[in-house]
Amino acid sequence: MRPSLLAALAAAASKREADGLYRRLRTVDAGDGRHATVDGRRYLVFGSNDYLGLAHHPDVVAALGRAVQAGSGAAHLVNGHTREHSALEEALAAWTGREKSLLFSTGMMANAGLMQVLLGSVAGSISIQDRLNHASLIDGARAAGAELRRYPHGDADGAARQLALRPGHAALVSTDGVFSMDGDIAPLATLAGICRREGALLHVDDAHGLGVIGQQGAGSVVAANLGMADVPVLMGTLGKALGTSGAFVAGSSSLVEGLVQFARSYIYTTAMPPALAAASRVAVGLAQAADDRRARLASLVARFRAGAGQLGLALLPSSTPIQPLILGEAGIACAVAAALAAEGILATAIRPPTVPVGKARLRLTFSALHEPSDIDRLLEALDRAVPETVRDRAVQ
Ligand SMILES: *Cc1c(COP(=O)(O)O)cnc(C)c1O
C-alpha cells in the first residue's frame, strides 16, 4: 500500500509533542521595541534581533509610509528593479566596502542563491562549515548538491584540516560572522589566512554582526580588519539590526553579475517592495551613525554579564547582544521561560533541533532601547527562576 504523506506528518508532529519539543506560534500585537503585547498581556521582551531599535525608528517607519506602490509588481530582471532597490544596493556596497551588492528577499534565499551558484559552478565542489552555522547555510550546501563537511565550532584549524583532506576540490568555506545562537564571533582573520593559502573561497553570513560591531557598524569583517580580498563573499540581512526585512550579497562586480545570471532564488521571485528598500536605506544611514546606540548596547550587555556572574549564571563567551543562558535539558529551559513569562518577561527557550541536545537555553537578546532597569528586572527574575542545580555546571 502507498504510504500516506499526511499521516506520516501527523505522526512526526505527535512524536515531537511527546518529546517536549513542540513549537507553538504566539501572536504578537504591536510593541514599542522593548515591550510587546502577546495574547492580551504586556511583556518586557528580550528576544528580538532588532538590536539597534530601528524597527520602531520614526524615520524608518516614515519611509515605509511614503510608499507610492504597495509591491514591486515583478521580479528584478523583469521590471521590478526600481530606483529604490538600486540606491539601497549602492548604500550597502559602500557601507561594507564592496564593489557591488545584490538584494534578495530573505537571508534564506540569499544563502541558497549564492551557494547554488558558487558550489554548482565546479563539479565536486565542497562546502566547509562551522558546526554551529545557521540553518540557511547548511540547507544551501545541501540544495546545491555539494559535499558538506563541518568543523568543530570556532575551530579554524578544523577548517584547515578539512581543506587539506581534499586538495583537488573547489571549496567554499562558510561561517556565521556572529553566531546566531551562541553570540560569539568567528575567527575570521585566521579563516581568511587559511582560505588564501588553500585557494578556497570565504563566505561570511553577517546577519548578526551588521549594524552591531565594527567601525560604523559595518560588521564582523570590518571589525576583524578584513576587506573584500579576504572575504570575497559577504552576506547580510536587513531583518536584524537594520529593523526591516530582506537580505543582500556583497562582493566584486563579477560575483554580483554572476548571481544575477544564475541565482534561482534571485531570478524567480518578486523583488521586495520599493518602500521596504527605501526604509532599509534610511536604516543603513541610521545604523552607520549609531555609535551612541552601539555604546548603549555594550553597556547593557556589560551590566547583564556582571549581574549574571554574581548569580552564578554561567554565560557563553559572547560580547554581542546575543547572550545565551545554557540550561541543559529542554524541560528546564521551558520551565525558566514560563517562570519569566509569569513575571511579564518574554525570553525564548531554544531547544533541539535548533541547538544540540543538552544545550537548550534561553536566548536572551538586548536592544539599545532597553533601560538599565530592564536588565535589573531580568536578573531578579532569573534569580528566582533558574534552579540552583544548573547554576554552575551550566557551561562545559
Ligand atoms: C536570520 C538569519 C538568516 C536568515 O535571514 P532571513 O532574512 O531572516 O531569512 C540567515 N543567516 C543567519 C545567521 C541568520 O541569523
Ligand as a Chemical Component Dictionary entry (heavy atoms), coordinates in Angstrom:
data_LIG
# 
_chem_comp.id                   LIG 
_chem_comp.type                 NON-POLYMER 
_chem_comp.pdbx_formal_charge   0 
_chem_comp.three_letter_code    LIG 
# 
loop_
_chem_comp_atom.comp_id 
_chem_comp_atom.atom_id 
_chem_comp_atom.alt_atom_id 
_chem_comp_atom.type_symbol 
_chem_comp_atom.charge 
_chem_comp_atom.model_Cartn_x 
_chem_comp_atom.model_Cartn_y 
_chem_comp_atom.model_Cartn_z 
_chem_comp_atom.pdbx_ordinal 
LIG C1 C1 C 0 18.215 35.269 10.348 1  
LIG C2 C2 C 0 19.387 34.651 9.689  2  
LIG C3 C3 C 0 19.341 34.284 8.341  3  
LIG C4 C4 C 0 18.081 34.328 7.541  4  
LIG O1 O1 O 0 17.732 35.627 7.230  5  
LIG P1 P1 P 0 16.201 35.955 6.892  6  
LIG O2 O2 O 0 16.271 37.233 6.173  7  
LIG O3 O3 O 0 15.509 36.023 8.215  8  
LIG O4 O4 O 0 15.716 34.818 6.045  9  
LIG C5 C5 C 0 20.496 33.805 7.748  10 
LIG N1 N1 N 0 21.627 33.669 8.465  11 
LIG C6 C6 C 0 21.697 33.977 9.772  12 
LIG C7 C7 C 0 22.983 33.785 10.513 13 
LIG C8 C8 C 0 20.571 34.470 10.422 14 
LIG O5 O5 O 0 20.621 34.746 11.725 15 
# 
loop_
_chem_comp_bond.comp_id 
_chem_comp_bond.atom_id_1 
_chem_comp_bond.atom_id_2 
_chem_comp_bond.value_order 
_chem_comp_bond.pdbx_ordinal 
LIG C1 C2 SING 1  
LIG C2 C3 SING 2  
LIG C2 C8 DOUB 3  
LIG C3 C4 SING 4  
LIG C3 C5 DOUB 5  
LIG C4 O1 SING 6  
LIG O1 P1 SING 7  
LIG P1 O2 DOUB 8  
LIG P1 O3 SING 9  
LIG P1 O4 SING 10 
LIG C5 N1 SING 11 
LIG N1 C6 DOUB 12 
LIG C6 C7 SING 13 
LIG C6 C8 SING 14 
LIG C8 O5 SING 15 
# 
